[in-house]
Amino acid sequence: MRRLVFLLLLAAPAFAADLPKYWSVHIDRAADRAGYESIDREQSGIRRDIQLAHGITPAPLWKTT
């Protein structure tokens, strides 16, 4: 059993090297769209406030109509 664990620990870095560095999955349900958009606006506002408070110029914003 210990050998198996040891071999898995040795093989883990080689396996991890093939994985993407960053990945994320997010699926919205149509019924929750308004809630998600509200949360997104709130998060963007908080991020912008933090950046301004630390002297960081926020990225330009864009808006779809």
C-alpha positions in Angstrom: 0.0 0.0 0.0 2.8 2.4 0.9 4.5 1.7 -2.4 1.3 2.6 -4.3 0.9 5.8 -2.5 4.6 6.6 -3.1 4.3 5.9 -6.8 1.1 8.0 -7.0 2.9 10.9 -5.4 5.8 10.6 -7.8 3.4 10.5 -10.8 1.2 13.4 -9.7 3.5 16.2 -10.9 3.8 14.6 -14.4 0.0 14.3 -14.6 -0.5 17.9 -13.3 1.8 19.3 -15.9 -0.7 18.3 -18.6 -3.6 20.1 -17.0 -4.5 23.7 -17.9 -3.1 26.3 -15.4 -6.5 28.0 -14.9 -10.0 26.7 -15.6 -13.4 27.4 -14.4 -17.0 26.4 -15.3 -20.0 28.4 -14.6 -23.5 27.6 -15.8 -26.4 30.1 -15.4 -30.0 29.0 -15.3 -32.2 31.4 -17.3 -34.6 31.8 -14.4 -31.7 33.2 -12.2 -30.4 35.6 -14.8 -31.5 38.8 -13.0 -30.0 37.6 -9.7 -26.6 36.7 -11.4 -26.5 40.1 -13.2 -27.2 41.9 -9.9 -24.4 40.0 -8.1 -22.0 40.6 -11.1 -22.7 44.4 -10.9 -22.2 44.4 -7.1 -18.9 42.4 -7.5 -17.6 44.8 -10.2 -18.4 47.8 -8.0 -16.6 46.3 -5.1 -13.6 45.5 -7.2 -13.5 49.0 -8.7 -13.8 50.6 -5.2 -10.8 48.5 -3.9 -8.7 49.3 -6.9 -9.4 53.1 -6.5 -8.7 52.9 -2.8 -5.3 51.4 -3.6 -4.4 53.8 -6.3 -4.9 51.3 -9.1 -6.5 52.6 -12.3 -9.4 50.3 -13.1 -9.7 48.8 -16.5 -12.1 50.6 -18.9 -15.7 49.6 -18.6 -18.1 48.7 -21.4 -21.8 48.3 -21.5 -24.1 46.5 -24.0 -27.5 47.9 -24.8 
